[in-house]
């Protein structure tokens, strides 16, 4: 004989289990419900505060990142401006150096031309003096010797030869 029992049967054991669960529920509710609820509320608030703090920290980090990005952009612009100014100053200094070099070259050329003119004038004076000395020597020899025209030409040739050799090259 088979007895079929249903899924839920009411018997004395089931009734005792239900009474025990009810008593346990009342005890837990009376003594521990507030503590468990407070613990759960505190834990929930702590998690909520942690999430809010993390969001606030992310916002601050984003603000700092934006600030640093602006600073970096400003620093890059300042760097470009500094490089541009330095380049302009270098160009101006190069132009000044070139102008000074050209002026010095012009001064050196003018000084050289002046020196050449002085040397030329000195050479001309020396040549005049030498010609005057030779003319005097010719005149003395012509006066000393009374000679005909062929004799005068011989004297002039002799003076020229003497002048070429040693006397002319002082």
C-alpha positions in Angstrom: 0.0 0.0 0.0 1.3 3.2 -1.0 0.7 6.4 0.7 0.9 9.5 -1.2 1.8 12.5 0.6 1.5 16.0 -0.8 4.2 18.5 -1.2 3.0 20.4 1.9 1.5 18.5 4.8 0.3 19.9 8.0 1.4 17.9 10.8 2.7 18.5 14.3 6.3 18.9 13.1 5.4 21.4 10.5 3.4 23.3 13.1 6.4 23.4 15.5 8.7 24.6 12.7 6.3 27.4 11.9 6.0 28.4 15.6 9.8 28.3 16.0 10.3 30.5 13.0 7.7 33.0 14.3 9.3 33.1 17.7 12.7 33.6 16.2 11.4 36.4 14.0 9.9 38.1 17.1 13.2 37.8 19.0 15.3 39.0 16.1 12.9 41.9 15.5 12.8 42.9 19.2 16.5 42.7 20.0 18.5 42.8 16.7 16.3 44.5 14.0 17.3 48.0 14.9 21.0 47.1 15.1 20.9 45.3 11.8 18.9 48.1 10.2 21.4 50.7 11.6 24.3 48.6 10.4 22.8 48.3 6.9 21.9 52.0 6.9 25.4 52.9 8.0 26.9 50.6 5.4 24.6 52.1 2.7 25.6 55.6 3.7 29.3 54.8 3.8 29.1 53.3 0.3 27.1 56.3 -0.9 29.6 58.7 0.7 32.5 56.8 -0.9 30.8 57.0 -4.3 30.1 60.7 -3.9 33.7 61.3 -2.7 35.0 59.4 -5.7 32.8 61.5 -8.0 34.0 64.7 -6.4 37.6 63.6 -6.6 37.1 62.8 -10.3 35.6 66.3 -10.9 38.5 67.9 -9.1 40.9 65.7 -11.1 39.2 66.8 -14.3 39.3 70.4 -13.3 43.0 70.1 -12.5 43.6 68.3 -15.8 41.9 71.1 -17.6 43.9 73.7 -15.7 47.2 71.9 -16.4 46.2 71.6 -20.1 45.6 75.4 -20.2 49.0 75.9 -18.5 50.7 73.7 -20.9 49.1 75.5 -23.8 50.2 78.9 -22.3 53.7 77.6 -21.7 53.9 76.4 -25.3 52.7 79.8 -26.5 55.2 81.5 -24.2 58.0 79.2 -25.5 57.1 80.1 -29.1 57.1 83.8 -28.2 60.5 83.5 -26.5 61.9 81.6 -29.5 60.5 84.3 -31.8 62.0 87.1 -29.7 65.3 85.3 -29.5 65.3 84.8 -33.3 64.5 88.5 -33.9 67.3 89.5 -31.5 69.7 87.2 -33.2 68.8 88.6 -36.6 69.2 92.1 -35.3 72.5 91.3 -33.7 73.6 89.6 -37.0 72.7 92.7 -39.0 74.5 94.9 -36.5 77.6 92.7 -36.8 77.5 92.7 -40.6 77.1 96.5 -40.5 80.1 96.9 -38.2 82.1 94.5 -40.3 81.3 96.6 -43.4 82.2 99.8 -41.6 85.5 98.3 -40.5 86.2 97.1 -44.0 85.4 100.6 -45.4 87.7 102.1 -42.7 90.5 99.7 -43.6 90.1 100.4 -47.3 90.1 104.2 -46.7 93.2 103.9 -44.5 94.9 101.8 -47.2 94.0 104.3 -49.9 95.3 107.1 -47.7 98.6 105.2 -47.1 98.9 104.5 -50.9 98.4 108.2 -51.6 101.0 109.1 -49.0 103.5 106.6 -50.4 102.7 107.8 -53.9 103.3 111.4 -52.9 106.6 110.4 -51.1 107.7 108.5 -54.2 106.9 111.5 -56.4 108.9 113.8 -54.0 111.8 111.4 -54.0 111.7 111.1 -57.8 111.6 114.9 -58.2 114.5 115.3 -55.8 116.5 112.6 -57.7 115.7 114.3 -61.0 116.8 117.6 -59.6 120.0 116.0 -58.4 120.6 114.4 -61.8 119.8 117.7 -63.5 122.4 119.4 -61.3 125.0 116.8 -62.0 124.3 117.1 -65.8 124.5 120.9 -65.6 127.8 120.7 -63.6 129.4 118.4 -66.1 128.2 120.4 -69.0 129.5 123.5 -67.5 132.9 121.9 -66.6 133.4 120.6 -70.1 132.9 122.7 -73.0 132.0 120.2 -75.6 130.2 120.1 -78.8 126.8 118.6 -79.2 128.0 115.0 -79.6 130.0 115.4 -76.3 126.9 116.6 -74.5 125.0 113.5 -75.7 127.8 111.3 -74.4 127.7 113.1 -71.0 123.9 112.6 -70.8 124.3 108.9 -71.7 127.0 108.5 -69.1 124.8 110.2 -66.4 121.9 107.9 -67.4 124.1 104.8 -67.1 125.4 106.0 -63.8 121.8 106.7 -62.6 120.7 103.2 -63.7 123.5 101.5 -61.8 124.0 102.7 -58.3 123.2 106.3 -57.9 119.6 106.1 -59.0 118.7 103.4 -56.5 119.1 105.1 -53.1 
